[in-house]
Amino acid sequence: MADLLKLLAVLALIVLLINRGWNLGLVLGLASLLLAILFGHPLRDLGLDAYLAVTDRLTLRLTVIVVLILTLSEILQQTARLDGMVRALEHMIPDTRIVLAVVPALIGLLPMTGGAMFSAPMVGHIGERLRASPARKTFVNYWFRHVWEYVFPLYPSFLLGATLLGLSDREAVTILWPLALASAVGGVLFGLLGLKPPPPSEGDSPAYSSLRQLGSSVWPIALVLALAIGVGLDLVISLLVTIALLAWVNRIGVRQFWEIMRHRIRWSTVILILGAMIFRRVLEETGAVTAASQVLTAMHVPPLVAIFAVPFGSGLMTGMGTAAYAIGFPIILPLASHSPIGPGMVAWVWAGGFLGVMMSPLHLCLALTRVYFQADWPAAYRRILPASLLTAAVALALLLLL
C-alpha cells in the first residue's frame, strides 16, 4: 500500500504543476527525480536511466517525427492551404450540417495545441445559420476535431501511445479504427442529429473549381498518408518527401526554414517527449510500476477495471493525451494477462486514456471552445458524456471479441 501511495504522490505533483502552467516534459523530469528518491533509486543510476532513455532509438525517431510534423503544419498555415480547404468544402457539400462537422475534422488533421480555436469561428458562422445552441457548437467543434486521434499518425500522442504499447503505426491504426468510427458516429448522433438545414445559398462556385481548390489544399496531408500507410514507407521519409515537395512548390528557401525552426516550432513539445520517455524508464527501473500493479492486484481490483481506469484517470487529471499514455500505460501494462497485449486489450487501454482526455475540463481545446461559444459546462457535458460512453462500449466489445 505504501508503494501505491508514493506513486499517487508523484501523480499528484504532476497534476499540481501542470495546473500551474509548467511544461509537461519538465514536470515528468521532476517526477522522475521524486520517484527515484521515494523508491530508493540511486541518483547516479537515475542519470544513466535518463541518458539511455534520451538516446534510445525509439525516442530519437519519435522526436524527429514530431519536429517534421510541426514543420509541415507551419508551412501549411503560412501558405493558407487550410483556408482554401474550408472554402472549397462550403461549395462542394450541399448539406450545411455535414460542413459543420467536416470543418473541425479537417482542421483536426493538423496537430496544433488548442487547434479547436482555429475552426471555432467557422463553426460559429455555420452554426448560426443552423441555429445551433452554444453547447451544440461547442461539442461539434471540440469532438469532431479529435476523431482522428485514434488512427492518425501525425499526432504526437498517437505516436507516443503506439511506442509505449510496442506497436508500429500501421498496427495501431489496424486495431483502433473502430474507435475512430464509433467516435464519429457519436459526434453525428449527439451533435448533428436534430439540426434543420438552412435554405441553399446562391452563387456557389462550379463543382470542378471547388474540387480543384480542395485538391490543391489537401494534397500534402494526403501524400504523407499515402506514403506512410498505403506504400508502407517509414513516416520520417514520408514527411521529408512531402515537406521537400511542398517547399519546392511554394518556393520556400533555406532562410524561411531557418525562421520556422527558430521561431515557429514549439520545442517544448520535444522536451515533453524526452520527459515522457525518461519517466517511463524510471517507472520501470525503480520497480514503481510492478509495485503499483501488485498493490492493485492485492486490493482485488479487477484487472480489466484497473487497465481502463488508470489511463482514464491520468487523462482526466491532465487533459493531455501524451500525459494519459506516458503516465497510465507503463503502470497498467503489467496487469495485462500476457505480453504483448492483444488487439482487444489495446483498444480497451487506449480508449481509457483518450476518453479521460476528452472528458477533462483541463483539455485546452474544450476549455477554449466552451469560452468562445459561451456554453454552460453541464450542457456541453450532456453531449460529451453519451458520445464517450458509446466509444467506451465499442472498446469493450472489441475487448470481448478480439
C-alpha positions as CSV (number, residue, x, y, z in Angstrom):
1,M,0.0,0.0,0.0
2,A,2.9,2.4,0.8
3,D,4.2,1.9,-2.8
4,L,0.9,2.9,-4.2
5,L,0.7,6.0,-2.0
6,K,4.2,7.0,-3.2
7,L,3.1,6.7,-6.8
8,L,-0.1,8.6,-6.1
9,A,2.1,11.4,-4.5
10,V,4.1,11.6,-7.7
11,L,0.9,11.8,-9.8
12,A,-0.4,14.5,-7.5
13,L,2.7,16.5,-8.1
14,I,2.4,16.1,-11.8
15,V,-1.2,17.3,-11.8
16,L,-0.4,20.3,-9.5
17,L,2.5,21.5,-11.6
18,I,0.6,21.1,-14.9
19,N,-2.3,23.1,-13.5
20,R,0.2,25.9,-12.6
21,G,1.2,26.0,-16.3
22,W,4.5,24.1,-16.1
23,N,5.7,22.3,-19.3
24,L,4.7,18.6,-19.0
25,G,8.2,17.5,-20.1
26,L,9.9,19.3,-17.2
27,V,7.2,18.1,-14.9
28,L,7.9,14.5,-15.9
29,G,11.6,15.1,-15.3
30,L,10.9,16.3,-11.8
31,A,8.5,13.4,-11.3
32,S,11.3,11.0,-12.3
33,L,13.6,12.6,-9.7
34,L,10.9,12.2,-7.0
35,L,10.3,8.6,-8.0
36,A,14.0,7.8,-7.6
37,I,14.1,9.4,-4.1
38,L,10.9,7.8,-2.9
39,F,11.8,4.3,-4.1
40,G,15.5,4.5,-3.1
41,H,16.9,4.5,-6.6
42,P,20.5,5.9,-6.6
43,L,20.8,9.3,-8.3
44,R,23.8,8.0,-10.3
45,D,21.5,5.3,-11.8
46,L,18.9,7.9,-12.4
47,G,21.3,9.9,-14.6
48,L,22.1,6.7,-16.5
49,D,18.4,6.0,-17.0
50,A,17.9,9.5,-18.4
51,Y,20.8,9.1,-20.8
52,L,19.6,5.7,-22.0
53,A,16.0,6.9,-22.4
54,V,17.0,10.1,-24.4
55,T,19.5,8.2,-26.7
56,D,17.2,5.3,-27.3
57,R,16.4,4.7,-31.0
58,L,12.6,4.9,-30.4
59,T,13.0,8.2,-28.6
60,L,15.2,9.7,-31.3
61,R,12.8,8.6,-34.1
62,L,9.8,9.9,-32.3
63,T,11.5,13.3,-31.7
64,V,12.4,13.6,-35.4
65,I,8.9,12.7,-36.5
66,V,7.3,15.3,-34.2
67,V,9.7,18.1,-35.4
68,L,8.9,17.2,-39.0
69,I,5.1,17.2,-38.3
70,L,5.3,20.6,-36.6
71,T,7.3,21.9,-39.6
72,L,4.7,20.6,-42.1
73,S,1.9,22.2,-40.0
74,E,3.6,25.6,-40.0
75,I,4.1,25.5,-43.8
76,L,0.5,24.6,-44.4
77,Q,-0.6,27.5,-42.3
78,Q,1.8,30.0,-43.9
79,T,0.7,29.0,-47.4
80,A,-3.1,29.4,-46.5
81,R,-3.9,25.9,-47.7
82,L,-6.3,25.4,-44.7
83,D,-8.4,28.4,-45.7
84,G,-8.7,27.1,-49.2
85,M,-9.8,23.7,-47.9
86,V,-12.7,25.2,-46.0
87,R,-13.9,27.5,-48.8
88,A,-13.9,24.5,-51.2
89,L,-15.9,22.4,-48.8
90,E,-18.6,25.0,-48.4
91,H,-19.1,25.0,-52.2
92,M,-18.9,21.2,-52.6
93,I,-21.1,19.8,-49.8
94,P,-24.8,20.7,-50.2
95,D,-25.8,19.8,-46.6
96,T,-24.6,22.5,-44.3
97,R,-24.9,20.2,-41.3
98,I,-22.2,18.0,-42.8
99,V,-20.0,21.0,-43.4
100,L,-20.4,21.9,-39.7
101,A,-18.7,18.6,-38.8
102,V,-16.2,18.4,-41.7
103,V,-14.6,21.8,-40.9
104,P,-13.3,20.9,-37.5
105,A,-12.5,17.4,-38.6
106,L,-10.3,18.8,-41.4
107,I,-8.6,21.3,-39.1
108,G,-8.0,18.3,-36.8
109,L,-5.8,16.7,-39.4
110,L,-3.1,19.1,-38.1
111,P,-1.8,18.6,-34.6
112,M,-2.0,22.1,-33.2
113,T,-2.2,22.8,-29.4
114,G,-5.6,24.5,-28.8
115,G,-6.3,24.0,-32.5
116,A,-10.0,23.9,-32.0
117,M,-9.8,27.7,-31.8
118,F,-8.7,27.7,-35.5
119,S,-12.0,26.2,-36.6
120,A,-14.3,27.8,-33.9
121,P,-15.0,31.0,-35.9
122,M,-16.0,28.9,-39.0
123,V,-18.1,26.6,-36.9
124,G,-19.7,29.6,-35.2
125,H,-20.6,31.1,-38.6
126,I,-22.1,27.9,-39.9
127,G,-23.8,27.1,-36.6
128,E,-25.6,30.4,-36.6
129,R,-27.1,29.5,-40.0
130,L,-28.2,26.2,-38.5
131,R,-29.5,27.9,-35.3
132,A,-27.3,25.6,-33.2
133,S,-27.1,26.2,-29.5
134,P,-23.8,27.2,-27.8
135,A,-23.5,23.8,-26.3
136,R,-24.0,22.1,-29.6
137,K,-21.5,24.3,-31.4
138,T,-19.0,23.6,-28.6
139,F,-19.5,19.9,-28.8
140,V,-19.3,19.7,-32.6
141,N,-16.2,21.9,-32.8
142,Y,-14.5,20.0,-30.0
143,W,-15.5,16.5,-30.7
144,F,-15.0,16.3,-34.5
145,R,-11.6,17.9,-34.2
146,H,-10.4,14.9,-32.3
147,V,-12.0,11.9,-34.1
148,W,-8.7,11.3,-36.0
149,E,-6.5,10.9,-33.0
150,Y,-7.2,7.2,-32.7
151,V,-5.7,6.5,-36.1
152,F,-3.8,9.5,-37.4
153,P,0.0,9.0,-37.4
154,L,0.7,12.8,-37.5
155,Y,-0.4,13.2,-33.9
156,P,2.5,13.0,-31.3
157,S,0.1,11.5,-28.8
158,F,-0.7,8.7,-31.2
159,L,3.0,8.0,-31.9
160,L,3.8,8.1,-28.2
161,G,1.0,5.7,-27.3
162,A,1.9,3.2,-30.0
163,T,5.5,3.3,-29.0
164,L,4.7,2.7,-25.3
165,L,2.5,-0.3,-26.3
166,G,5.2,-1.7,-28.6
167,L,3.1,-1.2,-31.8
168,S,4.0,0.1,-35.2
169,D,2.0,2.9,-36.7
170,R,0.2,0.6,-39.0
171,E,-0.6,-2.0,-36.3
172,A,-2.1,0.7,-34.1
173,V,-4.3,2.0,-37.0
174,T,-5.5,-1.5,-37.8
175,I,-6.6,-2.1,-34.2
176,L,-8.0,1.3,-33.4
177,W,-10.0,2.3,-36.4
178,P,-13.3,1.0,-34.9
179,L,-12.9,3.5,-32.1
180,A,-12.5,6.4,-34.6
181,L,-15.6,5.2,-36.4
182,A,-17.5,5.0,-33.1
183,S,-16.3,8.5,-32.2
184,A,-17.6,9.9,-35.5
185,V,-21.0,8.1,-35.1
186,G,-21.2,9.6,-31.6
187,G,-20.5,13.0,-33.0
188,V,-23.3,12.7,-35.5
189,L,-25.8,11.3,-33.0
190,F,-25.2,13.9,-30.3
191,G,-24.0,16.8,-32.4
192,L,-25.8,16.9,-35.8
193,L,-29.0,15.0,-35.2
194,G,-31.9,17.4,-34.7
195,L,-30.4,20.3,-36.7
196,K,-32.5,21.6,-39.6
197,P,-30.6,22.6,-42.7
198,P,-30.9,26.2,-43.9
199,P,-32.1,27.2,-47.3
200,P,-29.5,26.6,-50.0
201,S,-27.3,29.6,-50.6
202,E,-26.8,31.1,-54.0
203,G,-23.8,32.0,-56.0
204,D,-21.9,28.7,-55.4
205,S,-18.7,28.1,-57.4
206,P,-18.7,25.4,-60.1
207,A,-18.0,21.9,-58.7
208,Y,-14.8,21.4,-60.7
209,S,-13.4,24.7,-59.4
210,S,-14.1,23.7,-55.8
211,L,-12.7,20.3,-56.3
212,R,-9.5,21.8,-57.7
213,Q,-9.2,24.1,-54.8
214,L,-9.7,21.3,-52.3
215,G,-7.1,19.1,-54.1
216,S,-4.5,21.9,-54.1
217,S,-5.1,22.4,-50.4
218,V,-5.2,18.9,-49.0
219,W,-2.6,17.1,-51.2
220,P,0.3,17.4,-48.7
221,I,-1.6,15.6,-45.9
222,A,-2.9,13.0,-48.4
223,L,0.6,12.4,-49.7
224,V,2.0,11.7,-46.2
225,L,-0.8,9.2,-45.5
226,A,-0.4,7.6,-48.9
227,L,3.4,7.1,-48.5
228,A,3.3,6.1,-44.8
229,I,0.2,3.9,-44.7
230,G,-0.5,3.0,-48.4
231,V,3.0,2.4,-49.6
232,G,4.5,1.5,-46.3
233,L,7.4,4.0,-46.3
234,D,8.8,5.0,-42.9
235,L,7.0,8.0,-41.6
236,V,10.2,10.0,-41.4
237,I,10.9,9.5,-45.1
238,S,7.2,10.2,-46.0
239,L,7.3,13.5,-44.1
240,L,10.7,14.5,-45.6
241,V,9.5,13.9,-49.1
242,T,6.3,15.8,-48.6
243,I,8.0,18.8,-46.9
244,A,10.6,18.9,-49.7
245,L,7.9,18.8,-52.4
246,L,5.8,21.4,-50.6
247,A,8.8,23.7,-50.2
248,W,9.6,23.4,-53.9
249,V,6.0,24.1,-55.0
250,N,5.8,27.2,-52.7
251,R,9.4,28.3,-53.3
252,I,10.3,28.1,-49.6
253,G,14.0,28.7,-49.2
254,V,16.6,27.9,-46.5
255,R,16.1,31.3,-44.8
256,Q,12.3,30.6,-44.3
257,F,13.0,27.1,-43.0
258,W,15.5,28.6,-40.5
259,E,12.9,31.1,-39.3
260,I,10.4,28.3,-38.9
261,M,12.9,26.2,-36.9
262,R,13.9,29.2,-34.7
263,H,10.6,30.9,-34.1
264,R,7.7,28.8,-35.1
265,I,8.5,25.3,-33.9
266,R,7.3,24.6,-30.3
267,W,10.4,23.0,-28.9
268,S,8.5,22.4,-25.6
269,T,6.9,19.5,-27.4
270,V,10.3,17.9,-27.8
271,I,11.0,18.4,-24.1
272,L,7.7,16.7,-23.4
273,I,8.7,13.6,-25.4
274,L,12.0,13.3,-23.7
275,G,10.5,13.8,-20.3
276,A,7.8,11.1,-21.1
277,M,10.4,8.6,-22.2
278,I,12.6,9.3,-19.1
279,F,9.6,8.9,-16.8
280,R,8.7,5.7,-18.5
281,R,12.1,4.2,-18.0
282,V,12.4,5.4,-14.4
283,L,9.0,3.9,-13.6
284,E,10.3,0.6,-14.8
285,E,13.8,0.8,-13.2
286,T,12.6,1.8,-9.7
287,G,10.1,-1.0,-9.6
288,A,7.3,1.5,-9.1
289,V,5.2,0.1,-11.9
290,T,5.4,-3.5,-10.6
291,A,4.8,-2.4,-7.1
292,A,1.7,-0.4,-8.0
293,S,0.4,-3.3,-10.1
294,Q,0.9,-5.7,-7.2
295,V,-1.0,-3.4,-4.8
296,L,-3.9,-3.1,-7.2
297,T,-4.0,-6.9,-7.5
298,A,-3.8,-7.3,-3.7
299,M,-6.7,-4.9,-3.3
300,H,-8.7,-7.2,-5.6
301,V,-9.3,-4.5,-8.1
302,P,-10.4,-6.4,-11.3
303,P,-7.6,-6.1,-13.8
304,L,-9.8,-5.0,-16.6
305,V,-11.2,-2.2,-14.5
306,A,-7.8,-1.0,-13.5
307,I,-6.4,-1.2,-17.0
308,F,-9.1,1.2,-18.2
309,A,-9.3,3.4,-15.1
310,V,-5.7,4.2,-14.6
311,P,-5.2,5.8,-18.1
312,F,-8.6,7.3,-17.8
313,G,-7.7,9.0,-14.5
314,S,-4.4,10.2,-15.9
315,G,-6.2,11.7,-18.9
316,L,-8.9,13.3,-16.8
317,M,-6.4,14.9,-14.4
318,T,-4.1,16.3,-17.1
319,G,-6.3,16.8,-20.2
320,M,-3.4,15.7,-22.3
321,G,-3.1,12.6,-24.5
322,T,0.6,12.4,-24.1
323,A,0.3,12.5,-20.3
324,A,-2.5,9.9,-20.2
325,Y,-0.4,7.5,-22.2
326,A,3.0,8.3,-20.7
327,I,1.7,8.0,-17.1
328,G,-1.0,5.4,-17.5
329,F,0.3,2.9,-20.0
330,P,3.5,1.8,-18.1
331,I,1.6,1.4,-14.9
332,I,-1.1,-0.9,-16.2
333,L,0.8,-3.0,-18.7
334,P,2.0,-5.5,-16.0
335,L,-1.7,-6.1,-15.2
336,A,-2.3,-7.5,-18.7
337,S,-2.8,-11.2,-18.9
338,H,0.1,-11.6,-21.4
339,S,2.7,-9.6,-23.2
340,P,2.5,-8.2,-25.8
341,I,-1.1,-7.4,-25.2
342,G,-3.7,-8.5,-27.7
343,P,-5.7,-6.2,-30.1
344,G,-8.8,-6.1,-27.8
345,M,-6.8,-5.1,-24.8
346,V,-5.0,-2.4,-26.8
347,A,-8.4,-0.9,-27.8
348,W,-9.6,-1.0,-24.2
349,V,-6.4,0.6,-22.8
350,W,-6.3,3.3,-25.4
351,A,-10.0,4.2,-25.0
352,G,-9.5,4.6,-21.3
353,G,-6.7,7.1,-21.8
354,F,-8.2,9.0,-24.6
355,L,-11.7,9.3,-23.2
356,G,-10.3,10.6,-20.0
357,V,-8.6,13.3,-22.0
358,M,-11.8,14.1,-23.9
359,M,-13.8,14.4,-20.7
360,S,-11.3,16.5,-18.9
361,P,-12.1,20.2,-18.2
362,L,-8.4,20.8,-18.3
363,H,-8.3,19.9,-22.0
364,L,-7.3,23.1,-23.7
365,C,-9.5,22.6,-26.8
366,L,-12.6,22.0,-24.6
367,A,-11.9,24.9,-22.3
368,L,-11.2,27.4,-25.1
369,T,-14.1,26.3,-27.2
370,R,-16.6,26.5,-24.3
371,V,-15.5,30.0,-23.5
372,Y,-15.6,31.0,-27.2
373,F,-19.2,29.9,-27.6
374,Q,-20.2,30.9,-24.0
375,A,-21.6,27.4,-23.4
376,D,-22.5,26.1,-19.9
377,W,-20.4,23.2,-18.6
378,P,-23.5,20.9,-17.9
379,A,-25.0,21.5,-21.3
380,A,-21.7,20.7,-23.0
381,Y,-21.2,17.5,-21.0
382,R,-24.7,16.3,-21.8
383,R,-23.3,15.8,-25.3
384,I,-19.7,14.8,-24.5
385,L,-20.7,12.1,-21.9
386,P,-23.0,9.9,-24.1
387,A,-20.6,10.2,-27.1
388,S,-17.8,9.0,-24.8
389,L,-19.9,6.1,-23.4
390,L,-20.7,5.0,-27.0
391,T,-17.0,4.8,-27.8
392,A,-16.2,3.0,-24.5
393,A,-18.9,0.5,-25.3
394,V,-17.3,-0.2,-28.7
395,A,-13.9,-0.6,-27.0
396,L,-15.5,-3.1,-24.5
397,A,-17.0,-5.0,-27.4
398,L,-13.5,-5.2,-29.1
399,L,-12.0,-6.4,-25.8
400,L,-14.6,-9.2,-25.5
401,L,-14.4,-10.2,-29.2
402,L,-10.7,-9.9,-30.1
